[in-house]
């Protein structure tokens, strides 16, 4: 592992069973390219400008045999060694482009899930980054030590069974919550304002000062529902967010509203939807620096921050943070 590079890959957990880690961009088959130059040519042929995602795309493509792959899971992480074999398949969103990974497993074949509480604080904090593919080379000593510990003990120091049950329960909760939101089976206020207030409260848990904007805040076709700011001693950021309630594919109307917004270059524009999002919309948004959060990722955010939401909001969503037995 001396010359190995280390990558965080925010891969769909479903791919772990097949010893794979996945990244999105279903319109481009990464395995058809021989190098990063050829990969960028494939994007150009499709008329896709990857924008700010360019470096992440190149990182994922550059994963080679022997590199270490770290996949965040629910309150845990999985570690594996890359095989260098690329592949492509549809059926699992945000995981169409894939790379082989031999995950560290228990004798019974179950993946070893290392609780985040067992990780050094700096590494655990870094894992919260929302980017999909990130270099973790600066944590090489810590990660190498953890992998050596796992190999020497067989992972017996980590109770993966309970973690697996908890992760499965979380998946079920997220799916049911998404179905309820999409089909109006929550007690959120109607007319879109309930969803906007929920996003605002979630932003507060992330340290943002956020507010729902008046419907007359912008002129013409431009529109955003929420404005958010976050500042600390070292950085500042501003978000303009359009929130849409969809059950099915998300239409282009919300994207057009954001496209018409005139904003400074450092302002991040977001489309947050409860619906699904087709690749073509993601492409167009990404080409203009607009980020998109679909329904699955939205409810993942809700569940992740549930213990920081108000009792009233939890009530409206039908969520509970009370302990429950898994076995």
Secondary structure, 3 states (H helix, E strand, C coil): CCCCCEEEECCCHHHHHHCEEEECCCCCCHHHCCCHHHHHHHHHHCCCCCHHHHHHHHHHHHCCCCCEEEEEECCEEEEEEEEEEEEECCCCCCCCEEEEEEECECCCCCECCEEHHHCCHHHHHHCCCCCCEEECHHHHHHHHHHHHHHHHHCCCCCCHHHHHHHHHHHHHHHHHHHHHHHCCCCCCCCCCHHHHHHHHHHHHHCCCEEEECCCCCCCCCCCCCEEEEEECCCCEEEEEEEEECCCCECCCHHHHHHHCCCCCCCEEEEEEECCECCHHHHHHHHHCCEEEECHHHHHHHHHHCHHHCCHHHHHHHCCCCCCCCCC
